[in-house]
Every structure is written in structure tokens, then in C-alpha cells.
């Protein structure tokens, strides 16, 4: 059974990550979710634990290192999927900043990585985000670009998380 690490950062589209996790589990994958601290303000880890049947990892500092840690977590991982990937996490991983469990895990994995950005269209089109996406692409991170439409704040444009089916299908191609 293949192991998927699902990284979740704090976008309004986080609810779609629950659907993605459910789809992975239904297809027989072992799913281990890594949530950023801010994402736990939007959806509680218990929801992902219920969907996946596995503990959700949110903190780099825990008492039982054997249970956790970015090195232990990445063992036997077939892929790391970051969905949604906010401008914040994209900036961190593009620039080697490892100040939370998700960014630290990204730096330690040797498996393929998918990032599916989700953010306001103006943020998506910002030169810094564009630069960071280019860096990640050059380093072999597979980017599933956001789609066009209305976002929660009412703005229109490219920034919505790609369709869950697309993310799922791209995952299957890479593992």
C-alpha cells in the first residue's frame, strides 16, 4: 500500500483537501496529513484523522520522536502532495525556509512532490509568487496550477484550487 503525505496549508479551499484525502483512502492509499498551524484554525485535525484513520501531524516538537519528526514521517512516502498550497508555504519551500513541520518535511523528502496552489488572484499574479513557482518548477516540483473563477473574497481570476479529480489523477501518474 503506497503512502501519501498530504500537506495542508491555510486556504479557504482546505475543505477540498478533506475530499482529496477521502478519495486517496477510498482507493487504498495510506494517507498521513501534515497541517500548518494556521490551517488548524480553519479545520480541526480530528476531521482528517477521522477520514484517514491516522494521526494528523501539526507540530515539529513532540515528546515521542519515534512517532513523529520530519525524518520519520517521510519514510516510505511515495509522494508529498501540498493542497492547498498558499503563497506562504510556496515562499517557504522555494527559499528553503524550514520553520514548521510541513516546510521541514518538504526539505527532507526524496519522493515526488506536487503543489496545488490556492489563493487570491492578485496574490497568484504577484511577481514574488510567480518567481517562487518558477523556482519550484526548476527543482522538479510538479505544480498543478490554480483555475479561474470567483474566489471567496469576491474577486475573479486565476487562483482557485484545481479540481480534486485533477490533483488525484496527477498523483496517481507520479507514484
mmCIF file of the C-alpha atoms, coordinates in Angstrom:
data_MODEL
# 
_entry.id   MODEL 
# 
loop_
_atom_site.group_PDB 
_atom_site.id 
_atom_site.type_symbol 
_atom_site.label_atom_id 
_atom_site.label_alt_id 
_atom_site.label_comp_id 
_atom_site.label_asym_id 
_atom_site.label_entity_id 
_atom_site.label_seq_id 
_atom_site.pdbx_PDB_ins_code 
_atom_site.Cartn_x 
_atom_site.Cartn_y 
_atom_site.Cartn_z 
_atom_site.occupancy 
_atom_site.B_iso_or_equiv 
_atom_site.pdbx_formal_charge 
_atom_site.auth_seq_id 
_atom_site.auth_comp_id 
_atom_site.auth_asym_id 
_atom_site.auth_atom_id 
_atom_site.pdbx_PDB_model_num 
ATOM 1   C CA . UNK A 1 1   ? 0.000   0.000  0.000   1.00 0.00 ? 1   UNK A CA 1 
ATOM 2   C CA . UNK A 1 2   ? 1.505   3.331  -1.058  1.00 0.00 ? 2   UNK A CA 1 
ATOM 3   C CA . UNK A 1 3   ? 1.930   6.143  1.448   1.00 0.00 ? 3   UNK A CA 1 
ATOM 4   C CA . UNK A 1 4   ? 0.815   9.653  0.581   1.00 0.00 ? 4   UNK A CA 1 
ATOM 5   C CA . UNK A 1 5   ? 1.863   12.640 2.655   1.00 0.00 ? 5   UNK A CA 1 
ATOM 6   C CA . UNK A 1 6   ? -0.833  15.283 2.291   1.00 0.00 ? 6   UNK A CA 1 
ATOM 7   C CA . UNK A 1 7   ? 0.345   18.747 3.278   1.00 0.00 ? 7   UNK A CA 1 
ATOM 8   C CA . UNK A 1 8   ? -2.417  21.209 4.055   1.00 0.00 ? 8   UNK A CA 1 
ATOM 9   C CA . UNK A 1 9   ? -1.920  24.950 4.418   1.00 0.00 ? 9   UNK A CA 1 
ATOM 10  C CA . UNK A 1 10  ? -4.443  27.622 5.351   1.00 0.00 ? 10  UNK A CA 1 
ATOM 11  C CA . UNK A 1 11  ? -6.619  28.446 2.366   1.00 0.00 ? 11  UNK A CA 1 
ATOM 12  C CA . UNK A 1 12  ? -10.392 28.641 2.305   1.00 0.00 ? 12  UNK A CA 1 
ATOM 13  C CA . UNK A 1 13  ? -10.225 25.732 -0.145  1.00 0.00 ? 13  UNK A CA 1 
ATOM 14  C CA . UNK A 1 14  ? -8.992  23.500 2.672   1.00 0.00 ? 14  UNK A CA 1 
ATOM 15  C CA . UNK A 1 15  ? -12.345 21.718 2.745   1.00 0.00 ? 15  UNK A CA 1 
ATOM 16  C CA . UNK A 1 16  ? -11.460 20.269 -0.675  1.00 0.00 ? 16  UNK A CA 1 
ATOM 17  C CA . UNK A 1 17  ? -8.406  18.631 0.908   1.00 0.00 ? 17  UNK A CA 1 
ATOM 18  C CA . UNK A 1 18  ? -10.770 16.553 3.011   1.00 0.00 ? 18  UNK A CA 1 
ATOM 19  C CA . UNK A 1 19  ? -12.394 15.307 -0.175  1.00 0.00 ? 19  UNK A CA 1 
ATOM 20  C CA . UNK A 1 20  ? -8.951  14.567 -1.654  1.00 0.00 ? 20  UNK A CA 1 
ATOM 21  C CA . UNK A 1 21  ? -7.881  12.632 1.452   1.00 0.00 ? 21  UNK A CA 1 
ATOM 22  C CA . UNK A 1 22  ? -11.123 10.650 1.352   1.00 0.00 ? 22  UNK A CA 1 
ATOM 23  C CA . UNK A 1 23  ? -10.540 9.787  -2.307  1.00 0.00 ? 23  UNK A CA 1 
ATOM 24  C CA . UNK A 1 24  ? -6.973  8.616  -1.626  1.00 0.00 ? 24  UNK A CA 1 
ATOM 25  C CA . UNK A 1 25  ? -8.157  6.421  1.258   1.00 0.00 ? 25  UNK A CA 1 
ATOM 26  C CA . UNK A 1 26  ? -11.031 5.004  -0.781  1.00 0.00 ? 26  UNK A CA 1 
ATOM 27  C CA . UNK A 1 27  ? -8.531  3.974  -3.470  1.00 0.00 ? 27  UNK A CA 1 
ATOM 28  C CA . UNK A 1 28  ? -6.409  2.127  -0.910  1.00 0.00 ? 28  UNK A CA 1 
ATOM 29  C CA . UNK A 1 29  ? -3.612  4.618  -0.195  1.00 0.00 ? 29  UNK A CA 1 
ATOM 30  C CA . UNK A 1 30  ? -2.267  5.207  3.316   1.00 0.00 ? 30  UNK A CA 1 
ATOM 31  C CA . UNK A 1 31  ? -2.646  8.939  3.934   1.00 0.00 ? 31  UNK A CA 1 
ATOM 32  C CA . UNK A 1 32  ? -0.733  10.920 6.537   1.00 0.00 ? 32  UNK A CA 1 
ATOM 33  C CA . UNK A 1 33  ? -1.760  14.554 6.833   1.00 0.00 ? 33  UNK A CA 1 
ATOM 34  C CA . UNK A 1 34  ? 0.593   17.364 7.828   1.00 0.00 ? 34  UNK A CA 1 
ATOM 35  C CA . UNK A 1 35  ? -1.245  20.573 8.688   1.00 0.00 ? 35  UNK A CA 1 
ATOM 36  C CA . UNK A 1 36  ? 0.271   24.009 9.156   1.00 0.00 ? 36  UNK A CA 1 
ATOM 37  C CA . UNK A 1 37  ? -0.637  25.728 12.412  1.00 0.00 ? 37  UNK A CA 1 
ATOM 38  C CA . UNK A 1 38  ? -2.821  28.270 10.611  1.00 0.00 ? 38  UNK A CA 1 
ATOM 39  C CA . UNK A 1 39  ? -4.721  25.552 8.759   1.00 0.00 ? 39  UNK A CA 1 
ATOM 40  C CA . UNK A 1 40  ? -5.829  24.069 12.093  1.00 0.00 ? 40  UNK A CA 1 
ATOM 41  C CA . UNK A 1 41  ? -7.779  27.285 12.665  1.00 0.00 ? 41  UNK A CA 1 
ATOM 42  C CA . UNK A 1 42  ? -9.881  26.520 9.581   1.00 0.00 ? 42  UNK A CA 1 
ATOM 43  C CA . UNK A 1 43  ? -10.419 22.768 10.018  1.00 0.00 ? 43  UNK A CA 1 
ATOM 44  C CA . UNK A 1 44  ? -9.607  20.746 13.086  1.00 0.00 ? 44  UNK A CA 1 
ATOM 45  C CA . UNK A 1 45  ? -7.123  17.868 12.704  1.00 0.00 ? 45  UNK A CA 1 
ATOM 46  C CA . UNK A 1 46  ? -9.749  15.452 14.037  1.00 0.00 ? 46  UNK A CA 1 
ATOM 47  C CA . UNK A 1 47  ? -11.604 15.657 10.715  1.00 0.00 ? 47  UNK A CA 1 
ATOM 48  C CA . UNK A 1 48  ? -8.548  14.456 8.773   1.00 0.00 ? 48  UNK A CA 1 
ATOM 49  C CA . UNK A 1 49  ? -7.851  11.816 11.436  1.00 0.00 ? 49  UNK A CA 1 
ATOM 50  C CA . UNK A 1 50  ? -11.382 10.505 11.013  1.00 0.00 ? 50  UNK A CA 1 
ATOM 51  C CA . UNK A 1 51  ? -11.077 10.432 7.215   1.00 0.00 ? 51  UNK A CA 1 
ATOM 52  C CA . UNK A 1 52  ? -7.618  8.824  7.083   1.00 0.00 ? 52  UNK A CA 1 
ATOM 53  C CA . UNK A 1 53  ? -7.600  6.670  10.208  1.00 0.00 ? 53  UNK A CA 1 
ATOM 54  C CA . UNK A 1 54  ? -4.150  8.085  11.000  1.00 0.00 ? 54  UNK A CA 1 
ATOM 55  C CA . UNK A 1 55  ? -2.912  10.759 13.389  1.00 0.00 ? 55  UNK A CA 1 
ATOM 56  C CA . UNK A 1 56  ? -2.537  14.227 11.902  1.00 0.00 ? 56  UNK A CA 1 
ATOM 57  C CA . UNK A 1 57  ? 0.814   15.912 12.329  1.00 0.00 ? 57  UNK A CA 1 
ATOM 58  C CA . UNK A 1 58  ? 0.878   19.601 13.167  1.00 0.00 ? 58  UNK A CA 1 
ATOM 59  C CA . UNK A 1 59  ? 3.927   20.240 15.308  1.00 0.00 ? 59  UNK A CA 1 
ATOM 60  C CA . UNK A 1 60  ? 7.661   19.804 14.806  1.00 0.00 ? 60  UNK A CA 1 
ATOM 61  C CA . UNK A 1 61  ? 8.186   19.442 18.534  1.00 0.00 ? 61  UNK A CA 1 
ATOM 62  C CA . UNK A 1 62  ? 6.619   16.420 20.162  1.00 0.00 ? 62  UNK A CA 1 
ATOM 63  C CA . UNK A 1 63  ? 7.680   14.229 23.042  1.00 0.00 ? 63  UNK A CA 1 
ATOM 64  C CA . UNK A 1 64  ? 7.721   10.931 21.181  1.00 0.00 ? 64  UNK A CA 1 
ATOM 65  C CA . UNK A 1 65  ? 10.218  11.446 18.375  1.00 0.00 ? 65  UNK A CA 1 
ATOM 66  C CA . UNK A 1 66  ? 9.767   7.833  17.268  1.00 0.00 ? 66  UNK A CA 1 
ATOM 67  C CA . UNK A 1 67  ? 6.142   8.603  16.492  1.00 0.00 ? 67  UNK A CA 1 
ATOM 68  C CA . UNK A 1 68  ? 6.934   11.790 14.621  1.00 0.00 ? 68  UNK A CA 1 
ATOM 69  C CA . UNK A 1 69  ? 9.547   14.075 13.242  1.00 0.00 ? 69  UNK A CA 1 
ATOM 70  C CA . UNK A 1 70  ? 10.048  15.118 9.653   1.00 0.00 ? 70  UNK A CA 1 
ATOM 71  C CA . UNK A 1 71  ? 12.598  12.351 9.090   1.00 0.00 ? 71  UNK A CA 1 
ATOM 72  C CA . UNK A 1 72  ? 10.416  9.568  10.465  1.00 0.00 ? 72  UNK A CA 1 
ATOM 73  C CA . UNK A 1 73  ? 7.314   10.898 8.734   1.00 0.00 ? 73  UNK A CA 1 
ATOM 74  C CA . UNK A 1 74  ? 8.880   10.862 5.274   1.00 0.00 ? 74  UNK A CA 1 
ATOM 75  C CA . UNK A 1 75  ? 9.984   7.219  5.489   1.00 0.00 ? 75  UNK A CA 1 
ATOM 76  C CA . UNK A 1 76  ? 8.378   5.084  2.765   1.00 0.00 ? 76  UNK A CA 1 
ATOM 77  C CA . UNK A 1 77  ? 6.464   8.066  1.381   1.00 0.00 ? 77  UNK A CA 1 
ATOM 78  C CA . UNK A 1 78  ? 5.534   7.619  -2.266  1.00 0.00 ? 78  UNK A CA 1 
ATOM 79  C CA . UNK A 1 79  ? 4.618   11.270 -2.768  1.00 0.00 ? 79  UNK A CA 1 
ATOM 80  C CA . UNK A 1 80  ? 4.101   14.566 -0.949  1.00 0.00 ? 80  UNK A CA 1 
ATOM 81  C CA . UNK A 1 81  ? 1.028   16.467 -2.119  1.00 0.00 ? 81  UNK A CA 1 
ATOM 82  C CA . UNK A 1 82  ? 0.568   20.014 -0.811  1.00 0.00 ? 82  UNK A CA 1 
ATOM 83  C CA . UNK A 1 83  ? -3.039  21.005 -1.420  1.00 0.00 ? 83  UNK A CA 1 
ATOM 84  C CA . UNK A 1 84  ? -3.915  23.739 -0.870  1.00 0.00 ? 84  UNK A CA 1 
ATOM 85  C CA . UNK A 1 85  ? -0.525  25.390 -1.203  1.00 0.00 ? 85  UNK A CA 1 
ATOM 86  C CA . UNK A 1 86  ? -0.738  29.003 -0.070  1.00 0.00 ? 86  UNK A CA 1 
ATOM 87  C CA . UNK A 1 87  ? 1.620   31.803 -1.101  1.00 0.00 ? 87  UNK A CA 1 
ATOM 88  C CA . UNK A 1 88  ? 3.174   31.463 2.355   1.00 0.00 ? 88  UNK A CA 1 
ATOM 89  C CA . UNK A 1 89  ? 4.097   27.782 2.101   1.00 0.00 ? 89  UNK A CA 1 
ATOM 90  C CA . UNK A 1 90  ? 5.188   28.221 -1.525  1.00 0.00 ? 90  UNK A CA 1 
ATOM 91  C CA . UNK A 1 91  ? 7.536   31.018 -0.469  1.00 0.00 ? 91  UNK A CA 1 
ATOM 92  C CA . UNK A 1 92  ? 8.934   28.955 2.382   1.00 0.00 ? 92  UNK A CA 1 
ATOM 93  C CA . UNK A 1 93  ? 9.639   25.824 0.386   1.00 0.00 ? 93  UNK A CA 1 
ATOM 94  C CA . UNK A 1 94  ? 11.007  27.721 -2.626  1.00 0.00 ? 94  UNK A CA 1 
ATOM 95  C CA . UNK A 1 95  ? 13.504  29.511 -0.409  1.00 0.00 ? 95  UNK A CA 1 
ATOM 96  C CA . UNK A 1 96  ? 14.488  26.666 1.884   1.00 0.00 ? 96  UNK A CA 1 
ATOM 97  C CA . UNK A 1 97  ? 12.788  28.072 4.956   1.00 0.00 ? 97  UNK A CA 1 
ATOM 98  C CA . UNK A 1 98  ? 12.022  25.225 7.354   1.00 0.00 ? 98  UNK A CA 1 
ATOM 99  C CA . UNK A 1 99  ? 10.186  26.710 10.303  1.00 0.00 ? 99  UNK A CA 1 
ATOM 100 C CA . UNK A 1 100 ? 7.247   24.338 10.583  1.00 0.00 ? 100 UNK A CA 1 
ATOM 101 C CA . UNK A 1 101 ? 6.638   20.632 10.094  1.00 0.00 ? 101 UNK A CA 1 
ATOM 102 C CA . UNK A 1 102 ? 5.353   20.902 6.518   1.00 0.00 ? 102 UNK A CA 1 
ATOM 103 C CA . UNK A 1 103 ? 8.261   23.018 5.230   1.00 0.00 ? 103 UNK A CA 1 
ATOM 104 C CA . UNK A 1 104 ? 10.780  20.852 7.097   1.00 0.00 ? 104 UNK A CA 1 
ATOM 105 C CA . UNK A 1 105 ? 9.239   17.682 5.708   1.00 0.00 ? 105 UNK A CA 1 
ATOM 106 C CA . UNK A 1 106 ? 9.355   19.149 2.193   1.00 0.00 ? 106 UNK A CA 1 
ATOM 107 C CA . UNK A 1 107 ? 13.099  19.693 2.552   1.00 0.00 ? 107 UNK A CA 1 
ATOM 108 C CA . UNK A 1 108 ? 13.651  16.122 3.741   1.00 0.00 ? 108 UNK A CA 1 
ATOM 109 C CA . UNK A 1 109 ? 11.612  14.104 1.224   1.00 0.00 ? 109 UNK A CA 1 
ATOM 110 C CA . UNK A 1 110 ? 13.168  12.342 -1.734  1.00 0.00 ? 110 UNK A CA 1 
ATOM 111 C CA . UNK A 1 111 ? 9.856   11.315 -3.291  1.00 0.00 ? 111 UNK A CA 1 
ATOM 112 C CA . UNK A 1 112 ? 7.978   13.316 -5.960  1.00 0.00 ? 112 UNK A CA 1 
ATOM 113 C CA . UNK A 1 113 ? 6.220   16.481 -4.769  1.00 0.00 ? 113 UNK A CA 1 
ATOM 114 C CA . UNK A 1 114 ? 3.019   18.065 -6.073  1.00 0.00 ? 114 UNK A CA 1 
ATOM 115 C CA . UNK A 1 115 ? 1.949   21.562 -5.041  1.00 0.00 ? 115 UNK A CA 1 
ATOM 116 C CA . UNK A 1 116 ? -1.558  22.736 -5.869  1.00 0.00 ? 116 UNK A CA 1 
ATOM 117 C CA . UNK A 1 117 ? -1.712  26.488 -5.160  1.00 0.00 ? 117 UNK A CA 1 
ATOM 118 C CA . UNK A 1 118 ? -4.859  28.257 -3.984  1.00 0.00 ? 118 UNK A CA 1 
ATOM 119 C CA . UNK A 1 119 ? -5.008  31.978 -3.280  1.00 0.00 ? 119 UNK A CA 1 
ATOM 120 C CA . UNK A 1 120 ? -6.453  35.332 -4.271  1.00 0.00 ? 120 UNK A CA 1 
ATOM 121 C CA . UNK A 1 121 ? -5.871  36.076 -7.993  1.00 0.00 ? 121 UNK A CA 1 
ATOM 122 C CA . UNK A 1 122 ? -3.804  39.178 -7.192  1.00 0.00 ? 122 UNK A CA 1 
ATOM 123 C CA . UNK A 1 123 ? -1.575  37.078 -4.951  1.00 0.00 ? 123 UNK A CA 1 
ATOM 124 C CA . UNK A 1 124 ? -1.228  34.379 -7.626  1.00 0.00 ? 124 UNK A CA 1 
ATOM 125 C CA . UNK A 1 125 ? -0.139  37.043 -10.136 1.00 0.00 ? 125 UNK A CA 1 
ATOM 126 C CA . UNK A 1 126 ? 2.292   38.740 -7.734  1.00 0.00 ? 126 UNK A CA 1 
ATOM 127 C CA . UNK A 1 127 ? 5.885   38.745 -9.018  1.00 0.00 ? 127 UNK A CA 1 
ATOM 128 C CA . UNK A 1 128 ? 7.185   37.124 -5.815  1.00 0.00 ? 128 UNK A CA 1 
ATOM 129 C CA . UNK A 1 129 ? 4.751   34.199 -6.087  1.00 0.00 ? 129 UNK A CA 1 
ATOM 130 C CA . UNK A 1 130 ? 5.494   33.806 -9.803  1.00 0.00 ? 130 UNK A CA 1 
ATOM 131 C CA . UNK A 1 131 ? 9.216   33.751 -9.017  1.00 0.00 ? 131 UNK A CA 1 
ATOM 132 C CA . UNK A 1 132 ? 8.758   31.169 -6.253  1.00 0.00 ? 132 UNK A CA 1 
ATOM 133 C CA . UNK A 1 133 ? 6.647   28.940 -8.533  1.00 0.00 ? 133 UNK A CA 1 
ATOM 134 C CA . UNK A 1 134 ? 9.369   29.131 -11.190 1.00 0.00 ? 134 UNK A CA 1 
ATOM 135 C CA . UNK A 1 135 ? 11.977  28.097 -8.594  1.00 0.00 ? 135 UNK A CA 1 
ATOM 136 C CA . UNK A 1 136 ? 9.895   25.099 -7.546  1.00 0.00 ? 136 UNK A CA 1 
ATOM 137 C CA . UNK A 1 137 ? 9.289   24.013 -11.138 1.00 0.00 ? 137 UNK A CA 1 
ATOM 138 C CA . UNK A 1 138 ? 13.028  24.203 -11.878 1.00 0.00 ? 138 UNK A CA 1 
ATOM 139 C CA . UNK A 1 139 ? 13.656  21.996 -8.836  1.00 0.00 ? 139 UNK A CA 1 
ATOM 140 C CA . UNK A 1 140 ? 11.235  19.356 -10.072 1.00 0.00 ? 140 UNK A CA 1 
ATOM 141 C CA . UNK A 1 141 ? 8.151   20.149 -8.011  1.00 0.00 ? 141 UNK A CA 1 
ATOM 142 C CA . UNK A 1 142 ? 5.061   19.372 -10.051 1.00 0.00 ? 142 UNK A CA 1 
ATOM 143 C CA . UNK A 1 143 ? 2.743   22.403 -9.933  1.00 0.00 ? 143 UNK A CA 1 
ATOM 144 C CA . UNK A 1 144 ? -0.951  21.928 -10.573 1.00 0.00 ? 144 UNK A CA 1 
ATOM 145 C CA . UNK A 1 145 ? -1.868  25.494 -11.376 1.00 0.00 ? 145 UNK A CA 1 
ATOM 146 C CA . UNK A 1 146 ? -4.984  27.088 -9.931  1.00 0.00 ? 146 UNK A CA 1 
ATOM 147 C CA . UNK A 1 147 ? -8.033  27.662 -12.086 1.00 0.00 ? 147 UNK A CA 1 
ATOM 148 C CA . UNK A 1 148 ? -10.023 30.722 -12.982 1.00 0.00 ? 148 UNK A CA 1 
ATOM 149 C CA . UNK A 1 149 ? -13.220 31.720 -11.226 1.00 0.00 ? 149 UNK A CA 1 
ATOM 150 C CA . UNK A 1 150 ? -14.666 33.663 -8.336  1.00 0.00 ? 150 UNK A CA 1 
ATOM 151 C CA . UNK A 1 151 ? -12.803 33.339 -5.045  1.00 0.00 ? 151 UNK A CA 1 
ATOM 152 C CA . UNK A 1 152 ? -14.306 33.727 -1.584  1.00 0.00 ? 152 UNK A CA 1 
ATOM 153 C CA . UNK A 1 153 ? -13.419 37.409 -1.226  1.00 0.00 ? 153 UNK A CA 1 
ATOM 154 C CA . UNK A 1 154 ? -15.447 38.140 -4.357  1.00 0.00 ? 154 UNK A CA 1 
ATOM 155 C CA . UNK A 1 155 ? -12.515 38.705 -6.716  1.00 0.00 ? 155 UNK A CA 1 
ATOM 156 C CA . UNK A 1 156 ? -12.464 36.957 -10.078 1.00 0.00 ? 156 UNK A CA 1 
ATOM 157 C CA . UNK A 1 157 ? -9.461  35.453 -11.802 1.00 0.00 ? 157 UNK A CA 1 
ATOM 158 C CA . UNK A 1 158 ? -6.982  32.612 -11.553 1.00 0.00 ? 158 UNK A CA 1 
ATOM 159 C CA . UNK A 1 159 ? -6.403  31.433 -8.010  1.00 0.00 ? 159 UNK A CA 1 
ATOM 160 C CA . UNK A 1 160 ? -8.926  28.713 -7.149  1.00 0.00 ? 160 UNK A CA 1 
ATOM 161 C CA . UNK A 1 161 ? -7.600  25.291 -6.176  1.00 0.00 ? 161 UNK A CA 1 
ATOM 162 C CA . UNK A 1 162 ? -7.574  22.930 -9.157  1.00 0.00 ? 162 UNK A CA 1 
ATOM 163 C CA . UNK A 1 163 ? -10.228 20.257 -9.339  1.00 0.00 ? 163 UNK A CA 1 
ATOM 164 C CA . UNK A 1 164 ? -9.741  17.406 -6.873  1.00 0.00 ? 164 UNK A CA 1 
ATOM 165 C CA . UNK A 1 165 ? -10.022 14.851 -9.689  1.00 0.00 ? 165 UNK A CA 1 
ATOM 166 C CA . UNK A 1 166 ? -7.106  16.518 -11.483 1.00 0.00 ? 166 UNK A CA 1 
ATOM 167 C CA . UNK A 1 167 ? -4.960  16.505 -8.342  1.00 0.00 ? 167 UNK A CA 1 
ATOM 168 C CA . UNK A 1 168 ? -5.858  12.862 -7.705  1.00 0.00 ? 168 UNK A CA 1 
ATOM 169 C CA . UNK A 1 169 ? -5.103  11.816 -11.309 1.00 0.00 ? 169 UNK A CA 1 
ATOM 170 C CA . UNK A 1 170 ? -1.751  13.636 -11.317 1.00 0.00 ? 170 UNK A CA 1 
ATOM 171 C CA . UNK A 1 171 ? -0.865  11.959 -8.019  1.00 0.00 ? 171 UNK A CA 1 
ATOM 172 C CA . UNK A 1 172 ? -1.528  8.535  -9.493  1.00 0.00 ? 172 UNK A CA 1 
ATOM 173 C CA . UNK A 1 173 ? 0.691   9.328  -12.502 1.00 0.00 ? 173 UNK A CA 1 
ATOM 174 C CA . UNK A 1 174 ? 3.647   10.191 -10.274 1.00 0.00 ? 174 UNK A CA 1 
ATOM 175 C CA . UNK A 1 175 ? 3.572   7.225  -7.875  1.00 0.00 ? 175 UNK A CA 1 
# 
